[in-house]
Amino acid sequence: MSRIGKKPISIPSGIEITVDGTVVNVKKGNKVSSVETHGRVGIEVSDNQIVLSRVDESQQSSAYWGTYRALINNAVVGLSDGFSKSLEINGVGYRAAIKGNALELQLGYSHPINYEIPAGLEITVDKNVINVKGADKQQVGQAAAVIRGFRKPEPYKGKGVKYSDEVIVRKAGKTAKK
């Protein structure tokens, strides 16, 4: 049984939480993040903490309990600290640059790849490292996955775009018979 739903979510200073029916709004300055719970969990805000409770004792209710707790926690952490993913480009002639509101990638194809930077994300390039930052964990992860998908790392030389903490299992190449 999951124990994630039991944990209360602490609200850092500067973050404002409002519950409007089944919608939890997390606000910091002019940034707002909303999580719709569809009435599947009970929500209680008190003493700089958010406590979620199950609606009934079914297995489905228990699953929603942990899921919505994680989604609300991600909204709080995203607005207070933010999320980031780091990608590395490996390969001769492979490079990235920011051109206006697009990330231009040269990954060994006959043409450059222009990735339009989504609203709410900040992408920076430092030599062969691409940093994706934002307040929405899902959006940061999706953007990093799309960029990685343009040229996944191959197992023989390790060329391609990989996450900074990703380990590429290398394969031995062909060898000549003696």
C-alpha positions in Angstrom: 0.0 0.0 0.0 1.3 3.5 -0.9 2.2 5.8 1.9 2.7 8.9 -0.2 -0.8 10.2 0.3 -0.4 10.2 4.1 2.5 12.8 4.0 1.3 16.4 4.5 2.6 18.9 1.9 4.4 21.8 3.6 3.8 25.2 2.1 6.9 27.4 1.8 6.8 31.1 2.4 5.6 33.1 -0.6 3.3 30.3 -1.9 -0.4 30.9 -1.6 -2.8 27.9 -1.7 -6.5 28.3 -2.5 -9.1 25.5 -2.8 -11.9 26.3 -5.2 -14.3 23.3 -5.1 -12.2 20.5 -6.5 -9.5 22.7 -7.9 -6.3 23.4 -5.9 -4.6 26.7 -7.1 -1.0 27.2 -6.2 0.1 30.9 -6.6 3.4 32.7 -6.3 3.5 36.3 -7.5 1.8 36.3 -10.9 2.4 32.6 -11.6 -0.5 30.2 -11.0 -0.5 26.4 -11.2 -3.8 24.5 -10.9 -4.5 20.9 -10.1 -8.1 19.5 -10.8 -8.9 16.7 -8.4 -12.4 15.9 -9.8 -13.6 15.3 -6.2 -11.6 12.1 -5.8 -9.7 13.2 -2.7 -10.5 15.4 0.3 -8.4 18.5 0.6 -7.7 20.4 3.9 -5.3 23.4 4.2 -4.2 24.4 7.7 -1.0 25.5 9.5 1.1 25.9 6.3 0.3 22.3 5.3 -2.0 20.6 2.8 -3.4 17.3 4.0 -5.2 15.0 1.5 -7.6 12.3 2.6 -9.3 9.4 0.8 -12.9 9.6 -0.1 -13.7 5.9 0.5 -11.7 2.7 1.2 -11.5 1.4 -2.4 -8.2 0.6 -4.1 -8.9 3.2 -6.8 -9.4 5.9 -4.1 -6.0 4.9 -2.6 -4.4 5.3 -6.0 -5.9 8.7 -6.5 -4.8 9.8 -3.0 -1.1 9.3 -3.7 -1.3 10.6 -7.3 -3.0 13.9 -6.4 -0.7 14.4 -3.4 2.3 14.0 -5.8 0.7 16.4 -8.4 0.0 19.1 -5.8 3.5 18.7 -4.3 5.0 19.0 -7.8 3.0 22.3 -8.3 4.3 23.7 -5.0 7.9 22.6 -5.6 7.8 23.9 -9.2 6.7 27.4 -8.2 9.1 27.6 -5.2 12.2 26.0 -6.6 11.5 24.9 -10.2 12.6 21.8 -12.1 15.5 21.3 -14.4 16.8 18.7 -16.7 20.3 18.7 -18.2 21.2 17.1 -21.6 24.6 16.5 -23.1 25.5 16.4 -26.8 28.2 14.0 -27.9 29.5 13.7 -31.4 31.8 15.4 -34.0 30.0 18.5 -35.4 27.0 18.1 -33.1 26.1 21.4 -31.6 23.2 23.5 -30.2 22.4 27.2 -30.1 19.5 29.5 -29.2 18.2 31.4 -32.1 15.4 33.8 -31.0 12.6 31.6 -29.5 14.0 28.4 -30.9 16.7 25.9 -30.1 18.7 25.1 -33.2 20.4 21.6 -33.2 22.9 20.3 -35.6 23.0 16.6 -35.0 24.6 15.1 -38.1 21.6 15.3 -40.4 21.6 17.2 -43.7 19.5 20.0 -42.1 19.4 21.8 -38.7 16.6 20.9 -36.4 14.7 23.9 -35.0 12.8 23.2 -31.7 10.4 25.9 -30.8 10.8 26.6 -27.0 7.4 26.2 -25.3 6.0 29.0 -23.2 6.9 28.7 -19.5 10.2 27.0 -20.2 13.7 28.4 -20.2 16.4 26.6 -22.3 20.0 27.6 -22.1 23.0 26.2 -24.0 26.6 26.0 -22.6 29.0 24.4 -25.0 27.6 20.9 -25.3 25.2 21.0 -22.4 21.5 22.0 -22.8 19.6 23.0 -19.6 15.8 22.9 -19.6 14.2 24.8 -16.7 10.6 25.5 -15.7 7.9 25.3 -13.0 5.9 22.4 -14.5 7.7 19.1 -14.0 5.8 17.3 -16.8 6.5 20.1 -19.3 10.2 20.1 -18.4 10.5 16.3 -18.7 8.5 16.2 -22.0 10.7 19.0 -23.6 13.9 17.2 -22.5 12.5 13.9 -23.9 11.6 15.5 -27.3 15.1 17.1 -27.6 16.7 13.7 -26.7 14.5 12.0 -29.3 16.0 14.0 -32.2 19.2 11.9 -32.0 19.2 9.2 -29.3 22.6 8.1 -28.1 23.9 5.1 -30.0 25.7 2.2 -28.2 28.9 2.0 -30.3 30.4 5.4 -30.0 27.9 7.1 -27.7 27.1 9.8 -30.2 23.8 11.6 -29.8 21.8 13.6 -27.1 21.7 12.0 -23.7 20.6 13.1 -20.2 23.6 14.2 -18.1 23.0 11.4 -15.5 22.3 8.7 -18.2 24.8 5.9 -18.6 25.2 4.5 -22.1 26.0 0.8 -22.1 28.7 0.5 -24.8 28.8 -2.4 -27.2 32.0 -3.8 -28.8 32.2 -3.3 -32.5 32.9 -5.9 -35.1 36.4 -7.6 -35.0 38.3 -9.1 -37.9 38.8 -12.9 -37.9 42.3 -14.2 -37.6 
